[in-house]
Amino acid sequence: MYKFLIRPVLFLFDPEAVHHFSFWAIKLLSRLGFSGLFRKIFNVNDPRLEREVFGVKFKNPVGLAAGFDKNAKLYNEFSDFGFGFVEIGTVTPKPQPGNPKKRLFRLKRDKAIINRMGFNNQGVFEAVEQLKKKHRVIIGGNIGKNKVTPNKDAIKDYLICFEALFEHVDYFVVNVSSPNTPGLRELQDKEPLTKLLKKLKSQNSKLAKSFGLKQKPILLKIAPDLTDDQLRDIIEIVADTKIDGVIATNTTIERKELKSDLYLTEENGGLSGKPLKNRSTKVIRFLADNSKKAFPIIGVGGIHSPEDALEKLDAGADLVQLYTGFIYEGPALIKKINKAILEKMD
């Protein structure tokens, strides 16, 4: 029903306006008592889907990627659609409006999206207020720096977010790979990235002792545009800093073999969706093979079908995340992926 009735109507309107409308509609339907119906339609409850990764137990391996629920408004509602985990953010210490509109573009012929949102969010402390509600789902906290913060001071921003969210999320994701904050990807270089991750690891230990909790898993989200040498550096950095895993990958700045009109494909920003599928899978396989599967990997990028998800898992991913595929294919995709995983076990 979504692909043939709902999506064609939604796609008549501005993507960002539709995003806000969708949030309003999901929240309204939940308040009207539709949560149970959504769970009945979309959830696949089977213990064989459970995964324990970096010390966290997931109901199933299909998650919602960061960027969708930036301000932690609807994580419980998204779990009703069958997600095994929801990653909120990217959040920054201070609220920021992001880049000027228009900044979100559908490439319908490519089943893709270009965004240059620029970490628009209401700030980490607003997210904390939202996260004080009881969680029905595993929550990841994706953290970044404010646009006005120079890279030499970036560690301070990450530490502020890390400390604020520590009691409220199940794992952390360090985002240094968005193409939409000027200079951010420079933090992926070996020296600054190692320094940042070691500082977060140290703070992790201190906060765990202070709150009487276990240390929280720390993952690194990387760009799909890294060279093989840079990916080898990532493997070395993970081993050196002893962080808990990698998310592969963020959006790409590449624009290869796109079918949509030039006025769309030449927009600045990160490209997500179908065109990213092969590259993100290649990065997952490279990391898994060259590290001898030394750390967990969450695979994201271009998952629009159960086959796409299985390909990521076969390449070495332990979990997968959806974003653009969720927009194009609807919530039924989550159920289809989980069912396909179960069928493969039979």
N, C-alpha and C positions, 0 to 999 in steps of 0.2 A: 504493500500500500504506500509506503514512504516514497519509493523510487518513482511510482507512477502517478501518485496523487499529490502528496505533500511537497516533495522536492521541486517539481516543476513550478509550483506556486511560489515557494520560497526563493527560487532562483530568478524570479522576476524582479527582485528588489536588491538594494545595496547589501553586500555581504556583511558588513559590520552592523548595519541596522537589523538584519535578519538574526545575527548572533544575539543581540540584545533582546529581540523579540522572542527568540527560542528560549532564552533563560527565563523570561517572564512567563511564557506558556508552560514550561516544565514545572516551575515553582507553583503556578496556579493549579495545574492538574494534580500535583502532589497534595496540595492543601485540600483539594476537593475529594481526595481519597483514592486516587488512581495508582498510588504507589504499589499496592498489592497486586493490581492487575498487570502493571508493567513487569513486576517480578515474576508473575506467573507466566507471562508471554515470553520474556527474554532470558530469564535466568536458567542456567544448566547446573543443577546441583548434583555433583558426583565427586566422591572423595578422590577418584583417580586424577582429577584435574588439579588437585592441590599441589603446590610447589613450595618447598622451603629454600629460599635463596638469600644469601648474605644474612642468615639468621632470622629472616622474617618469613612467616607462613602466609602464603597467598591462597585465596580460595580457588582461583584459576589464574592462568598465565597471561590474560588479556587485560591490558590497562589503558586508561585514557592519558594521553601525553600532555605535558605541560603546554600552556598557552590557551587552553580551552576554558578552564575554570581558574583564571588568573588570581582572583581574589577569594578563593575558597568559599564560594557562595552556595554551590549545589553538589558537593561531593557525595552526600548521601543519596540524593536524587539520581545521580549518574550511576551509582551502584545498583539502583533498581533496574537499569538497562542491561545488567549482567557483567559489568566491569569487575575484575578481581582486585583492582587498585586504581587510584586516581592520583595524579600528580598535579598539585596546585602550583601557581606561579607562572612565570617567573616573578618573584617579589623582590623589591628593593627596599632599602631602609626608609626612604621618604617617598610619599606618593609622587607620581609623575604622570603627565598626560600622554606621554609617548610622542611619536612623530605626527606632523600635520596630516589631516585627512585630505584626500582619500588615500588609504594606506593598505587596503585589502582588496584583492582582485581574484576573480574566478577565471580559470582557463578551462572552460568546460570541455573543449575538444581534447584536451590533454588529461582530463580528470585531475586537475592540479589547482594549486592556490599560490599566489605570490603575496607575501605580507611584509610590510615594513613598519610593524606596530611600534617597535621601540620600547619594549618593557613598560607599556602603559599599565599601571596598577595603582591601587589605593594605599600602598605601603604595607610593610610587613606587620605592623601592629594592628591594622584593620583585619588582615588575614588571621592573626592570632585570635581576635575576638570571634571571628566566624568559626574557628577551629575548636572553640570551647564547647561546641555542641557535641553530643555523643556521636562517635564515628561508627558507621555500619560497614566500613571498608578501610583497607590499608591506604594510608595517605603518604605520599612523597612530597617533600618540600623543595621546590626548585628555586635557587637563590641567585641573585645577580647584583650588579652595582648600579647606582644612579648614573644617568648620562653625564651629569655635571662633575662627577667624581673623577679626578685624573687617575690614570692607571697606577701611578706611584702610591696612591692612597686606597686602591681598590680593596686590599685585604681588610681594611676597617669596615667597609660596607658588607662584605661577606660575613665577617664575624658578628656584626650587629644582627643580621638576618638569622644566622646560625643560632645565636644565643636566644633570640626571641622565639624561634620555632621549636627549640630543642624538646620541650615537654609535649609538643602537640603533633609531631609528625613521626612516622615510622622509619623513614630514611630521608637522606638529603641528596640533592643533585646540584652540583656546581656547574653553572652555566657560564662558560667563557667562549661559547661558539656561535652565539647569535650574530648574524651579519648586520643587524639593524641598530646597534649601538656603536658609534664611532670608536675605533681602536680596541674594541673588546676582544676581538680574535687574537690580538697581540699577546694576550694573557695565556694563550695556548702554547707559546714558546716555552722551551724546556725549563729555563731558569726561573722565570716568574711563576710558572704553573707549579713547579716543585715547591717553591717557597710558600705559595698560597695553600696548597694541599697539606703541607706539613704543619702550617699554622692552624688550620682547621682540625687536623688530627690531634694536635696538642690541646686545643680548646675542647674538643670532644671528650677527652679524658678528664679534664678539669670539671666540666659540667656534669658528666656522669657521676663523679664522686660527690659533687655539690648537691645534686638532686636525688642521690641514691638510686640511680637508674643505670641500665646498661648503656654502653656507648652506642650511638646511632650509626648505621651504615652510611658511608659517604661514597657517592658515585660521581663520575665525571662525564658530562655530556660533550661529545666532540662533533666537529664539523665533518661532513662527507667529503670536503674538498682537500683534506690533508693528503700529502704524498706518502708513499710507502715508507720513506725515511722518517717522516713525522709520525707515522703510525708506530714505527719501531720505538721512537722516543716515548710515545704514550705508554707502550708496554713497559719500558724501563721506568717511567715515572710511577706507574701503578705499583711496580715491584719495590721501588725505592721508598715511596710514601706509605705503602701498605694500605691504600684506600681499598674500598670493597667491591668496586666494579666500574663498568663503563656503559653509558648509553650511546648507541650508535644507530642513527645519527640525527643531528639537527638539520635545518634546511640548507639548501645549496644555493650558491651564487651562479652556478653553471646554467646555461640556456641551450642545451644541445637537442636538436631534432624535435623541437616543439611544433605542434600543428596549429596552435591558436594564432590569431592575428598579431602582427608585429607591435601594434600599439599596446597590446597586453604583455607580450613576452619581453618587451624592452623596459618594462617597469622595474625600478630598483627594488631590492628586497630579497628575502629568502624564498626559494621555490620548494614547495612540498607536494606530495601526491605521487601519482603513478610514475612520472619521469624520474623520481628519486629511487625507485624500487631496486633496480639492479646495483646502483652504486652503494646504497646502504647495505645491501646483502654482501657485496664484495668486501666492504670494510669489516663487517661482522666476521666473515670467514677468515680474513687476513689476521684479525686480532686473535681469534680462537686458535688458528693453526700456528701462528708464530709465537704465541705465548704458551702453546701446549695446554690450552684451556685453563690458564692459571687463575682466572678471575671470572666472575659472572658478567654476562652481557645482556642488556635489554635492547632488543632490536626494534627500531622504528624507522619508517620511511617507505611510503608507497604501498602499504597494505590495504588492498581493496577487495580481497577475496580470501577464503580459507587457504587456498593454494599459496598465496603470497605469504601468509603467516607461517605455514608449514615450511616454506623455503627458508625463512629467517631462522626458525628453530633448527632445521637441519644444518644450516650454516654455522651454528654454534650459539645462537641466542638461547637464554634460559627463560626469558619472558619477552612479550611483545607489547607494543603500544600503538594505539590508533589516534589519528587526528583528522587528516584530510579524508581518509577512507570512511570515517564515521560520518562526515558531512555528506559525502557523495552516496554512500551505500545505506546509511541509516543504522539504527540499533540492531537490526536483525543480523548484521555482520558479526557482532560479538558472539551471538548464539551459534551461528554457522561455524565460526572458527573453533569454538569449544567442542562442538559436535564432531568436527573433522579430526580434532586431536584425539577424541575418544575412539572414533572409528579406526584411526591408525593403530590404536593399542589392541584392537580386537584381532 
